[in-house]
């Protein structure tokens, strides 16, 4: 078991981990996902002290590895790490790469280390490459060798730092297959990955990293299909978001229309759908809401899903709880209905924005 309490890691210009506390149980297979720069790799490197935490404590079983008196090399013998850049020794053959650590650190006899190395090479499907050098292998083969080298130490915990990110797409599957088999062995795995389908299929827990910590922790079905928090939802559904805020009748309508146009161009939204987004914003916000509110406070959030090529516009506004589409200008409402495939009004428990209208823009 790994226990982390109030882990913080600071660099001179950024703090990727602000306050991380969690428990990783024996046998957990955890996919670590999130946007770039949110501390995913930093978390892994702190767990085996390749990065020294700024503050906080980490226990592996009953050993506090952040204690300066801890023999971290002994702990690392039970904690392997697979890097995205393979880190194989280029001047050693494949089998020598696998034999080195067991012989040097575990003091295994050469024949025993060789026999175990060949067994592991057969496990990852590369026994015929035993006498090759790393530069004679493909990227996928190098990563499988790196996994075999890690397994040679028989670790209880294996940390994978984006193990397929440096690979040609045609080689990703062969490495994922090896990791899938490992997930069935009862070892504890943590896998930083951008491959969402793979993450969902392989793990029993997901860490979504954001805002300096583990933003959401749950089962894959919950995190990927019904996330509890907004940033998780946007990430797993690959949503591109534009937020517009209006606090006056004299707001810059043309400027916001330009922002919408740039947003649509940037995300390669089809011209027809982009036109519908702009017109929906104009009719609902400019023609219906702003004239109806004495002191308008309006938030419009446009979300576009790359996966489904779907766009929604969520508009929150102040004033009495009322569905503007039930009492707004008839012509504007008719035009709005032509832009959308569905509309839903909700009254919200909010003093700032008591009204919410969700529009599904026609594809």
MONOR-V828980 format. One record per residue. RES is the residue in one small letter. PSI is psi in whole degrees, -180 to 180 (none if undefined). D_FIRST is the distance of its C-alpha to the first C-alpha in Angstrom with 1 decimal. Layout:
# MONOR-V828980
((RES	PSI	D_FIRST) (RES	PSI	D_FIRST))
This chain:
# MONOR-V828980
((x	140	0.0) (x	129	3.8) (x	129	6.6) (x	131	10.1) (x	118	13.2) (x	47	16.7) (x	132	16.4) (x	136	19.9) (x	120	21.5) (x	142	25.3) (x	169	27.8) (x	-37	31.5) (x	0	32.4) (x	152	29.4) (x	90	26.1) (x	-32	23.8) (x	114	20.8) (x	-40	22.2) (x	95	19.5) (x	123	16.0) (x	128	13.5) (x	167	10.7) (x	128	7.2) (x	116	5.7) (x	155	4.8) (x	132	5.1) (x	-5	8.7) (x	139	9.2) (x	108	12.3) (x	124	13.0) (x	128	16.5) (x	113	17.2) (x	169	20.9) (x	169	23.6) (x	162	26.8) (x	142	27.3) (x	12	26.6) (x	10	23.9) (x	16	21.2) (x	-55	19.3) (x	-35	19.6) (x	-40	19.4) (x	-46	15.9) (x	-44	14.8) (x	-26	16.9) (x	-34	15.5) (x	-34	11.9) (x	16	13.4) (x	25	16.2) (x	-27	19.0) (x	131	19.9) (x	121	19.9) (x	147	19.0) (x	-40	22.1) (x	172	20.2) (x	174	17.0) (x	148	13.9) (x	130	10.5) (x	136	8.0) (x	113	6.0) (x	-119	4.9) (x	13	8.3) (x	123	10.1) (x	105	11.6) (x	-15	12.6) (x	-4	15.2) (x	126	17.0) (x	-23	20.2) (x	-6	20.1) (x	138	16.8) (x	88	17.7) (x	-29	16.0) (x	-36	17.8) (x	-41	16.1) (x	-40	12.6) (x	-20	14.1) (x	-23	15.2) (x	12	11.8) (x	104	11.6) (x	158	14.7) (x	133	16.6) (x	122	19.5) (x	159	22.1) (x	-22	24.8) (x	16	27.4) (x	-52	26.4) (x	38	27.0) (x	154	28.7) (x	114	31.2) (x	-24	34.6) (x	4	36.5) (x	147	34.4) (x	170	34.7) (x	-50	31.9) (x	-34	31.3) (x	-38	31.5) (x	-39	28.8) (x	-34	26.5) (x	-25	27.6) (x	-55	27.5) (x	-45	23.9) (x	-37	23.5) (x	-42	26.9) (x	-42	26.5) (x	-39	23.0) (x	-5	22.4) (x	36	26.2) (x	145	26.6) (x	153	30.3) (x	-44	31.9) (x	-41	32.8) (x	-42	29.3) (x	-38	27.8) (x	-47	30.6) (x	-43	30.2) (x	-38	26.5) (x	-43	27.3) (x	-37	30.0) (x	-43	27.8) (x	-36	25.4) (x	-38	28.4) (x	-35	29.7) (x	-40	26.4) (x	9	26.8) (x	28	30.5) (x	30	31.9) (x	-32	33.1) (x	-9	36.5) (x	12	35.4) (x	-37	34.3) (x	5	37.2) (x	162	37.4) (x	156	36.5) (x	-35	34.2) (x	-3	37.2) (x	4	38.6) (x	157	35.7) (x	168	35.2) (x	-42	32.3) (x	-38	30.5) (x	-41	31.0) (x	-42	29.7) (x	-36	26.5) (x	-37	26.1) (x	-42	26.8) (x	-37	24.2) (x	-43	21.6) (x	-40	23.1) (x	-41	22.9) (x	-42	19.2) (x	-23	18.7) (x	-23	21.0) (x	1	18.3) (x	55	16.2) (x	153	13.0) (x	-28	9.6) (x	134	9.2) (x	128	12.6) (x	124	13.8) (x	117	17.2) (x	93	19.6) (x	63	22.3) (x	-15	22.9) (x	2	26.1) (x	-26	27.7) (x	6	30.0) (x	152	31.2) (x	142	34.5) (x	-30	34.0) (x	-15	35.3) (x	-7	32.5) (x	-43	29.5) (x	-37	29.5) (x	-35	29.2) (x	-42	25.9) (x	-36	24.5) (x	-40	25.5) (x	-43	23.4) (x	-37	20.3) (x	-44	21.0) (x	-39	21.2) (x	-35	17.8) (x	-18	16.3) (x	0	17.6) (x	-10	16.0) (x	-3	12.6) (x	155	11.0) (x	124	8.7) (x	139	11.5) (x	125	12.5) (x	110	16.3) (x	122	18.7) (x	153	21.9) (x	3	25.3) (x	97	25.9) (x	-42	25.5) (x	-41	26.6) (x	-45	24.1) (x	-44	21.2) (x	-38	22.3) (x	-29	22.8) (x	-25	19.6) (x	165	16.7) (x	-11	15.3) (x	153	14.6) (x	131	16.6) (x	119	16.4) (x	119	20.0) (x	131	20.5) (x	159	23.7) (x	37	25.3) (x	17	22.9) (x	-164	19.6) (x	98	17.8) (x	-36	21.0) (x	137	19.9) (x	118	16.7) (x	-180	17.5) (x	153	18.2) (x	-37	20.4) (x	-38	23.5) (x	-49	23.3) (x	-42	22.7) (x	-33	25.2) (x	-29	27.7) (x	62	27.7) (x	146	26.0) (x	-24	26.1) (x	153	27.0) (x	-46	29.9) (x	-36	28.5) (x	-46	26.1) (x	-46	29.1) (x	-38	31.3) (x	-52	28.9) (x	-26	28.0) (x	7	31.7) (x	50	32.8) (x	133	35.1) (x	128	37.4) (x	137	38.3) (x	125	41.5) (x	129	41.9) (x	134	45.4) (x	133	46.4) (x	126	49.9) (x	14	51.2) (x	153	54.9) (x	-21	57.7) (x	27	58.6) (x	164	55.3) (x	85	55.6) (x	-45	55.8) (x	-38	56.9) (x	-43	54.0) (x	-36	51.4) (x	-37	53.2) (x	-39	52.8) (x	-41	49.0) (x	-43	48.7) (x	-44	50.8) (x	-41	48.7) (x	-45	45.5) (x	-41	46.9) (x	-42	48.2) (x	-34	44.9) (x	13	43.0) (x	41	45.8) (x	137	46.6) (x	148	49.8) (x	-38	53.0) (x	-45	53.7) (x	-37	50.4) (x	-41	50.5) (x	-39	54.0) (x	-37	52.8) (x	-47	50.0) (x	-44	52.6) (x	-37	55.1) (x	-43	52.7) (x	-44	51.8) (x	-48	55.5) (x	-43	56.6) (x	-50	53.9) (x	-57	53.4) (x	-42	56.7) (x	-27	59.1) (x	-52	57.6) (x	-51	55.1) (x	-45	56.5) (x	-27	60.1) (x	-18	58.8) (x	129	56.8) (x	-45	58.7) (x	84	55.8) (x	136	53.4) (x	109	49.7) (x	134	48.3) (x	122	45.0) (x	122	45.1) (x	118	41.9) (x	128	42.5) (x	132	39.7) (x	126	40.2) (x	118	37.9) (x	-37	38.2) (x	-46	36.8) (x	2	39.4) (x	43	42.1) (x	143	42.1) (x	138	43.1) (x	154	42.9) (x	120	44.3) (x	119	43.0) (x	119	45.6) (x	142	45.0) (x	160	48.1) (x	-168	49.5) (x	-179	52.4) (x	151	53.0) (x	111	50.7) (x	142	52.7) (x	106	52.4) (x	-28	54.4) (x	-13	54.9) (x	-14	56.8) (x	6	59.3) (x	-177	59.3) (x	130	62.0) (x	-42	63.0) (x	-46	63.6) (x	-39	60.3) (x	-40	58.5) (x	-43	60.3) (x	-41	59.3) (x	-44	55.7) (x	-27	55.5) (x	-17	56.7) (x	-16	53.8) (x	158	51.0) (x	-7	49.8) (x	151	48.5) (x	143	48.4) (x	130	46.5) (x	138	47.1) (x	137	44.7) (x	131	45.4) (x	153	42.4) (x	74	41.5) (x	132	42.1) (x	-33	44.9) (x	-47	44.8) (x	83	44.7) (x	-8	45.7) (x	140	46.6) (x	133	44.7) (x	126	46.3) (x	125	44.4) (x	130	46.5) (x	111	45.6) (x	137	47.7) (x	140	49.6) (x	none	48.4))
